[in-house]
Amino acid sequence: MTYFLAVDIGASSGRHILGSVNDGKIELQEIYRFDNGIQNENGVLVWDLAHLLREVKAGIAKCKTLGRVPQTVAIDTWGVDYVLLDENENELLPAVAYRDARTAAVQSQVHALLSPALLYAHTGIQHQNFNTLYQLFCDKQSGKLQKAAHFLMMPDYLSYKLTGVMKNEYTNASTTGMLGAESKTWDTDILSALEIPKTLFLPLSLPGTEVGAFSEDVQREVGFNATVLLAPSHDTASAVAACPIDEQSVYISSGTWSLIGTENAHPVLSAQAQKANFTNEGGVEYRFRFLKNIMGMWLFQNIRKDLGKKYTYDEMMHLAMESDYRKTFDCNDPSLTAPEHMLDAISALLGEELVLGDLLSAVYHSLAQSYDTAVREIEALSGKAVSQILIVGGGSKDRYLNALTASVTGKTVVTGLSEATALGNLLSQIMYRKKISLSEARLLVKQSFDLKETIV
């Protein structure tokens, strides 16, 4: 049996999932899971790189323990964040997390050099206060950038630590706001205007590219050798790769963020798309993920944290279902990006203090309403007539949100790929091994998993 290993790391947790193809169907097995999270280090929100690397290697070593050694390994993570290394390949710490507030003060300075309209016309990337180009501008102002010789997105960095080989992968690089949408490579005009050295960046490599074998040190630690490949290393790119969608389909990759969009052959760079804050991120086979970021399970995760994890997510869902409260708020309000207390932040937006069930109901209905708005915008901006919404990822398990989405949008809602991100990661490895196209890989998904329509 040939095994493939997907290392899928999100903002709150990571997991290692073994995949294989048996009798024409993909089989998945989660073998390792670990916690991840942003750390507050002297008032700065950062990622613990040493922790991440330890856990990545621990999960890989578990394969040896189970006697299921993968032929290939690939890593996906969230977008935007990166690691800088000096000329001796030492990390320039800390690795600041995208939710840190440092970029708030520099956006006007960046826009004085490059207007939002010009940035969108070049990159097709939506404005988010944490986009990589704003973060790098902060690093330039602090002097950190002047010490840097290498730039690696988070999954690029972890792959490098396993192999000793540096590569910049296309789909994750497309989230930086520094790639030309049409050229599909680093935009030298943007880099020059911001005085970000072009020498930091490597030529972009596509998903399915071989990075290299485990280094000798890693082989000793995990007990075997394998080939590291580039997955669609932005987790949403992996999730969308797993979606068996067509021209009438919209996907929602539902996790910490709800990423709602369609798949296009060409970027949509109109002023209307910019005004609606849609993004054109890179996908497998140079397909564009035309989508909008909406704060998703992040809202529930932080409410649950505020409550000392007293309630399970299912218990919170049932509290919302019992409420008749229907007032909504803007799920993407900046006050929700990294609040000290999510309950207080949402109450402030609603303008009143609520019992828990009513507040949770407001979250559910606000998310469903935001999905409906996004679907209407996708139809208007892309010229597509949407009939189906495919909800994938961990959030697809929320029955109430699925039903509300179907009810509010009037579209057919289909679910069934709760591990879409890891599945898309594995598909890229299967495509590499079997030399098949994305269309052929998606047919394999349809044959392997039971997709179910949500009944309202």
C-alpha positions as CSV (number, residue, x, y, z in Angstrom):
1,M,0.0,0.0,0.0
2,T,1.3,3.5,-0.9
3,Y,0.7,6.1,1.7
4,F,0.7,9.9,1.5
5,L,0.9,12.2,4.5
6,A,-0.9,15.6,4.8
7,V,0.4,17.9,7.5
8,D,-2.5,20.3,7.8
9,I,-2.0,23.2,10.3
10,G,-4.6,25.8,11.1
11,A,-4.5,28.8,13.5
12,S,-5.8,26.8,16.4
13,S,-4.7,23.2,15.7
14,G,-2.8,20.9,13.4
15,R,-3.2,17.3,12.3
16,H,-1.4,14.7,10.4
17,I,-3.7,12.6,8.1
18,L,-2.5,9.6,6.2
19,G,-4.1,8.9,2.8
20,S,-4.1,6.0,0.4
21,V,-6.1,4.9,-2.6
22,N,-7.8,1.5,-2.3
23,D,-10.1,0.1,-4.9
24,G,-10.6,3.5,-6.6
25,K,-11.4,5.3,-3.4
26,I,-9.4,7.6,-1.1
27,E,-9.1,6.5,2.5
28,L,-8.1,8.9,5.3
29,Q,-6.8,8.2,8.7
30,E,-6.0,10.9,11.3
31,I,-2.9,9.8,13.2
32,Y,-1.8,12.8,15.1
33,R,-3.3,16.1,16.4
34,F,-1.8,19.0,18.2
35,D,-2.8,22.4,19.5
36,N,-1.6,25.6,17.9
37,G,-2.3,29.2,18.8
38,I,-1.0,32.7,18.8
39,Q,1.2,33.6,21.7
40,N,1.4,37.0,23.4
41,E,5.1,37.7,23.8
42,N,5.8,41.1,25.5
43,G,2.7,42.6,24.0
44,V,3.3,41.2,20.5
45,L,1.3,38.4,19.0
46,V,3.6,35.7,17.6
47,W,3.8,32.1,16.5
48,D,5.9,29.5,18.4
49,L,8.1,28.2,15.5
50,A,9.9,25.7,17.7
51,H,6.6,24.2,18.9
52,L,5.3,23.9,15.4
53,L,8.4,22.1,14.1
54,R,8.4,19.7,17.1
55,E,4.8,18.8,16.5
56,V,5.3,18.4,12.7
57,K,8.1,16.0,13.3
58,A,6.3,14.1,16.1
59,G,3.3,13.5,13.8
60,I,5.6,12.3,11.1
61,A,7.4,9.9,13.5
62,K,4.0,8.5,14.4
63,C,3.8,7.0,10.9
64,K,6.8,4.8,11.8
65,T,5.2,3.7,15.0
66,L,2.1,2.7,13.1
67,G,4.1,0.8,10.4
68,R,2.6,3.1,7.7
69,V,5.5,5.0,6.2
70,P,4.4,7.6,3.6
71,Q,6.1,7.9,0.3
72,T,5.5,11.6,0.2
73,V,4.7,14.4,2.8
74,A,3.3,17.9,2.1
75,I,2.4,20.8,4.4
76,D,-0.3,23.4,4.3
77,T,-1.0,26.2,6.7
78,W,-2.9,29.5,6.9
79,G,-1.8,32.3,4.5
80,V,-0.1,35.7,4.9
81,D,2.4,34.9,7.7
82,Y,6.1,34.2,7.0
83,V,9.5,33.7,8.5
84,L,12.6,35.8,7.7
85,L,16.1,34.3,7.9
86,D,19.5,36.0,7.8
87,E,22.4,35.2,5.5
88,N,23.4,32.3,7.7
89,E,19.8,30.9,7.6
90,N,19.1,31.8,11.2
91,E,15.5,32.8,12.0
92,L,14.9,36.5,12.7
93,L,12.5,36.2,15.5
94,P,9.8,36.7,16.5
95,A,7.6,35.4,13.8
96,V,4.8,37.9,14.2
97,A,1.2,36.7,13.7
98,Y,-1.2,38.3,11.3
99,R,-3.6,39.3,14.1
100,D,-1.0,41.6,15.7
101,A,-2.0,45.2,15.6
102,R,1.3,46.5,14.2
103,T,0.0,47.0,10.7
104,A,-2.7,49.5,11.7
105,A,-0.2,52.4,11.7
106,V,1.5,51.7,8.4
107,Q,-1.4,51.2,6.0
108,S,-1.8,54.9,5.2
109,Q,2.0,55.1,4.6
110,V,1.8,52.2,2.2
111,H,-1.2,53.6,0.4
112,A,0.7,56.9,-0.1
113,L,3.2,55.0,-2.2
114,L,0.7,52.5,-3.7
115,S,-3.0,53.4,-3.8
116,P,-5.5,50.6,-2.9
117,A,-6.8,50.8,-6.5
118,L,-3.3,50.3,-8.0
119,L,-2.6,47.4,-5.6
120,Y,-5.8,45.7,-6.6
121,A,-5.3,46.3,-10.3
122,H,-1.8,44.6,-10.0
123,T,-2.6,41.8,-7.5
124,G,-6.4,41.3,-7.4
125,I,-5.9,40.7,-3.6
126,Q,-8.5,42.1,-1.2
127,H,-7.5,44.7,1.3
128,Q,-7.0,43.1,4.7
129,N,-5.1,45.0,7.4
130,F,-2.8,42.0,7.9
131,N,-1.7,41.4,4.3
132,T,1.9,40.4,4.1
133,L,3.0,43.6,2.3
134,Y,1.9,45.7,5.3
135,Q,3.7,43.3,7.6
136,L,6.9,43.5,5.6
137,F,6.7,47.3,5.6
138,C,6.6,47.1,9.4
139,D,9.7,45.0,9.3
140,K,11.4,47.6,7.1
141,Q,10.6,50.3,9.5
142,S,11.8,48.3,12.5
143,G,15.1,47.4,10.8
144,K,14.4,43.7,10.8
145,L,14.1,43.5,7.0
146,Q,17.6,44.9,6.5
147,K,19.0,41.9,8.3
148,A,17.0,39.4,6.2
149,A,18.3,37.3,3.3
150,H,15.5,34.8,2.8
151,F,11.7,35.0,2.9
152,L,9.6,31.9,3.5
153,M,5.9,31.6,4.0
154,M,5.0,29.4,7.0
155,P,4.6,26.1,5.1
156,D,7.7,26.9,3.0
157,Y,9.6,27.4,6.3
158,L,8.5,24.1,7.7
159,S,9.3,22.2,4.5
160,Y,12.7,23.8,4.6
161,K,13.3,22.7,8.1
162,L,12.5,19.1,7.1
163,T,14.7,19.1,3.9
164,G,17.2,22.0,4.0
165,V,15.7,23.1,0.7
166,M,14.1,26.5,0.3
167,K,11.2,27.1,-2.1
168,N,8.4,29.7,-2.4
169,E,5.1,28.0,-3.3
170,Y,2.6,29.8,-5.6
171,T,-0.8,29.5,-3.8
172,N,0.4,30.8,-0.4
173,A,2.6,33.5,-2.0
174,S,-0.6,34.7,-3.8
175,T,-2.0,35.8,-0.4
176,T,0.8,38.3,0.2
177,G,-0.5,41.1,-1.9
178,M,2.9,41.1,-3.8
179,L,2.1,38.9,-6.8
180,G,0.9,40.0,-10.2
181,A,-2.4,38.4,-10.8
182,E,-1.8,38.2,-14.5
183,S,1.9,37.5,-14.4
184,K,1.5,35.0,-11.6
185,T,4.9,35.9,-10.1
186,W,6.4,38.5,-7.7
187,D,5.4,42.0,-8.7
188,T,8.6,44.0,-9.0
189,D,6.8,47.3,-9.2
190,I,5.3,46.8,-5.8
191,L,8.5,45.6,-4.2
192,S,10.4,48.5,-5.7
193,A,7.9,51.1,-4.5
194,L,8.0,49.7,-0.9
195,E,11.8,49.2,-1.0
196,I,11.5,45.5,-0.3
197,P,14.5,43.7,-1.6
198,K,13.7,41.4,-4.6
199,T,16.6,39.2,-3.6
200,L,14.5,37.9,-0.6
201,F,12.2,35.9,-2.9
202,L,12.7,32.7,-4.9
203,P,11.0,31.9,-8.2
204,L,7.6,30.5,-7.5
205,S,7.0,26.8,-7.5
206,L,3.7,25.1,-8.2
207,P,1.8,22.5,-6.1
208,G,3.1,19.1,-6.9
209,T,6.8,20.3,-7.1
210,E,9.3,18.2,-5.2
211,V,11.1,20.0,-2.4
212,G,13.5,17.2,-1.4
213,A,14.1,14.2,0.9
214,F,14.2,14.5,4.6
215,S,17.6,15.8,5.9
216,E,19.8,13.2,7.7
217,D,18.9,14.8,11.0
218,V,15.2,14.6,10.4
219,Q,15.6,11.0,9.2
220,R,17.2,10.1,12.5
221,E,14.4,11.8,14.5
222,V,11.4,10.3,12.6
223,G,12.9,6.9,11.8
224,F,12.6,6.9,8.0
225,N,13.0,8.9,4.8
226,A,10.3,10.4,2.5
227,T,10.0,13.0,-0.2
228,V,8.6,16.4,0.8
229,L,6.3,17.9,-1.9
230,L,4.6,21.2,-2.2
231,A,0.9,21.0,-1.6
232,P,-1.3,23.9,-2.4
233,S,0.2,25.2,0.7
234,H,-2.4,27.8,1.5
235,D,-5.0,25.8,3.4
236,T,-7.9,27.3,1.4
237,A,-6.2,26.4,-1.9
238,S,-6.0,22.8,-0.6
239,A,-9.6,22.9,0.5
240,V,-10.8,24.3,-2.8
241,A,-8.8,21.7,-4.7
242,A,-10.8,19.0,-3.0
243,C,-14.1,20.6,-4.0
244,P,-15.9,18.9,-6.9
245,I,-17.4,22.1,-8.1
246,D,-18.7,23.4,-11.4
247,E,-19.6,26.8,-12.9
248,Q,-22.9,26.9,-10.9
249,S,-21.2,26.2,-7.6
250,V,-20.0,28.4,-4.8
251,Y,-17.8,26.9,-2.0
252,I,-17.5,27.9,1.6
253,S,-14.3,26.6,3.3
254,S,-15.6,26.8,6.8
255,G,-13.0,27.0,9.6
256,T,-11.6,29.8,11.6
257,W,-12.4,31.9,8.6
258,S,-15.3,31.3,6.2
259,L,-13.8,31.6,2.7
260,I,-16.7,31.9,0.2
261,G,-16.1,32.0,-3.5
262,T,-16.0,30.4,-6.9
263,E,-13.2,29.2,-9.2
264,N,-12.3,31.2,-12.3
265,A,-9.8,30.7,-15.2
266,H,-8.9,34.4,-15.0
267,P,-8.8,37.0,-12.3
268,V,-11.6,39.5,-11.8
269,L,-9.8,42.9,-11.4
270,S,-12.7,45.3,-11.8
271,A,-13.3,48.3,-9.6
272,Q,-16.6,46.7,-8.5
273,A,-14.7,43.6,-7.3
274,Q,-12.3,45.8,-5.4
275,K,-15.2,47.7,-3.8
276,A,-16.8,44.5,-2.7
277,N,-13.4,43.4,-1.3
278,F,-13.1,40.1,-3.2
279,T,-9.8,38.5,-3.6
280,N,-8.2,36.5,-6.5
281,E,-5.9,34.0,-4.9
282,G,-3.9,31.4,-6.7
283,G,-5.1,27.8,-7.0
284,V,-4.0,24.5,-8.5
285,E,-3.3,24.6,-12.3
286,Y,-3.4,28.4,-12.1
287,R,-7.1,28.5,-11.3
288,F,-8.1,31.6,-9.4
289,R,-10.0,31.4,-6.2
290,F,-12.3,34.4,-6.4
291,L,-13.5,34.7,-2.8
292,K,-14.2,36.8,0.2
293,N,-12.9,36.3,3.7
294,I,-15.6,36.3,6.4
295,M,-14.8,35.7,10.1
296,G,-16.2,32.3,10.7
297,M,-15.7,29.8,13.5
298,W,-13.3,32.3,15.0
299,L,-16.4,34.0,16.5
300,F,-17.6,30.8,18.2
301,Q,-14.0,29.7,19.2
302,N,-13.5,33.0,21.1
303,I,-17.0,33.0,22.7
304,R,-16.3,29.5,24.0
305,K,-12.9,30.6,25.3
306,D,-14.6,33.6,27.1
307,L,-16.9,31.1,28.7
308,G,-14.0,29.0,30.0
309,K,-15.0,26.2,27.5
310,K,-18.0,25.5,29.7
311,Y,-20.1,24.6,26.7
312,T,-19.4,22.3,23.8
313,Y,-20.0,23.6,20.3
314,D,-23.1,21.5,20.0
315,E,-24.5,22.9,23.3
316,M,-23.8,26.4,22.0
317,M,-25.6,25.5,18.7
318,H,-28.7,24.3,20.6
319,L,-28.8,27.4,22.7
320,A,-28.9,29.5,19.5
321,M,-31.6,27.3,18.0
322,E,-33.8,27.9,21.0
323,S,-33.6,31.7,20.6
324,D,-36.0,34.0,18.7
325,Y,-33.4,36.8,18.5
326,R,-32.7,37.9,14.9
327,K,-30.7,41.1,15.1
328,T,-27.4,40.9,13.1
329,F,-24.0,42.6,13.0
330,D,-21.1,42.9,10.5
331,C,-19.0,39.7,11.0
332,N,-16.0,41.4,9.5
333,D,-16.0,44.4,11.8
334,P,-12.4,45.2,12.8
335,S,-13.3,45.0,16.5
336,L,-13.7,41.3,16.1
337,T,-10.2,40.6,14.7
338,A,-8.5,40.0,18.0
339,P,-10.7,41.2,20.9
340,E,-9.8,40.7,24.5
341,H,-13.3,39.4,25.0
342,M,-15.4,38.4,22.1
343,L,-18.7,38.5,24.0
344,D,-18.1,42.1,24.9
345,A,-17.1,43.0,21.3
346,I,-20.2,41.4,19.8
347,S,-22.5,43.0,22.5
348,A,-21.0,46.4,21.6
349,L,-21.8,45.9,17.9
350,L,-25.4,44.8,18.8
351,G,-25.8,47.8,21.1
352,E,-27.2,45.7,24.0
353,E,-26.3,43.1,26.6
354,L,-27.9,39.7,25.7
355,V,-28.4,36.3,27.3
356,L,-26.0,33.8,25.8
357,G,-28.6,32.1,23.6
358,D,-29.6,35.3,22.0
359,L,-26.0,36.4,21.4
360,L,-25.2,33.1,19.7
361,S,-28.3,33.4,17.6
362,A,-27.1,36.8,16.4
363,V,-23.8,35.2,15.4
364,Y,-25.5,32.4,13.4
365,H,-27.9,34.7,11.6
366,S,-25.1,37.3,10.9
367,L,-22.9,34.6,9.3
368,A,-25.8,33.3,7.2
369,Q,-26.7,36.8,6.1
370,S,-23.0,37.5,5.2
371,Y,-22.9,34.3,3.1
372,D,-26.1,35.4,1.2
373,T,-24.6,38.8,0.5
374,A,-21.4,37.2,-0.8
375,V,-23.2,34.8,-3.0
376,R,-25.2,37.7,-4.6
377,E,-22.0,39.6,-5.1
378,I,-20.3,36.6,-6.7
379,E,-23.2,36.3,-9.2
380,A,-23.0,40.0,-10.1
381,L,-19.2,40.2,-10.4
382,S,-18.5,36.9,-12.1
383,G,-21.7,36.6,-14.3
384,K,-22.4,33.2,-12.9
385,A,-25.8,31.9,-11.9
386,V,-25.2,30.0,-8.6
387,S,-27.4,27.1,-7.8
388,Q,-25.4,25.2,-5.2
389,I,-23.2,26.0,-2.2
390,L,-20.7,23.3,-1.2
391,I,-19.7,23.8,2.5
392,V,-16.5,22.0,3.4
393,G,-14.1,22.0,6.4
394,G,-14.7,21.6,10.1
395,G,-17.5,24.2,10.2
396,S,-19.5,22.1,7.7
397,K,-20.5,19.9,10.7
398,D,-22.6,22.7,12.1
399,R,-26.1,21.6,11.1
400,Y,-27.8,24.8,12.2
401,L,-25.5,27.1,10.2
402,N,-25.9,24.8,7.2
403,A,-29.7,25.0,7.4
404,L,-29.7,28.7,7.9
405,T,-27.4,29.2,4.9
406,A,-29.8,27.1,2.8
407,S,-32.8,29.1,4.1
408,V,-31.4,32.6,3.8
409,T,-29.7,32.1,0.4
410,G,-32.3,29.9,-1.2
411,K,-29.6,27.8,-2.7
412,T,-29.0,24.0,-2.4
413,V,-26.5,23.4,0.3
414,V,-24.3,20.3,0.1
415,T,-21.8,19.1,2.8
416,G,-19.7,16.0,3.4
417,L,-16.0,17.0,3.2
418,S,-15.1,18.0,6.7
419,E,-11.4,17.2,6.1
420,A,-11.3,19.1,2.8
421,T,-8.1,20.9,3.5
422,A,-6.1,17.7,4.3
423,L,-7.9,16.0,1.4
424,G,-6.7,18.7,-1.1
425,N,-3.2,18.4,0.3
426,L,-3.3,14.6,-0.3
427,L,-4.8,15.1,-3.8
428,S,-1.8,17.1,-4.8
429,Q,0.4,14.2,-3.7
430,I,-1.8,11.6,-5.5
431,M,-1.7,13.8,-8.7
432,Y,2.1,13.8,-8.4
433,R,2.3,10.1,-8.0
434,K,-0.4,9.1,-10.6
435,K,0.2,11.9,-13.0
436,I,-3.4,12.9,-13.2
437,S,-5.1,16.3,-13.6
438,L,-7.2,18.2,-11.0
439,S,-10.4,17.3,-12.9
440,E,-9.5,13.6,-12.6
441,A,-8.6,14.0,-8.9
442,R,-12.0,15.6,-8.2
443,L,-13.7,12.7,-9.8
444,L,-11.8,10.5,-7.4
445,V,-13.2,12.6,-4.5
446,K,-16.8,12.1,-5.8
447,Q,-16.2,8.4,-5.9
448,S,-14.8,8.3,-2.4
449,F,-17.0,10.5,-0.3
450,D,-20.7,10.9,0.4
451,L,-21.9,14.4,-0.3
452,K,-25.3,15.2,1.3
453,E,-27.8,17.9,0.6
454,T,-29.0,19.9,3.7
455,I,-32.7,19.7,4.3
456,V,-34.2,22.9,5.6
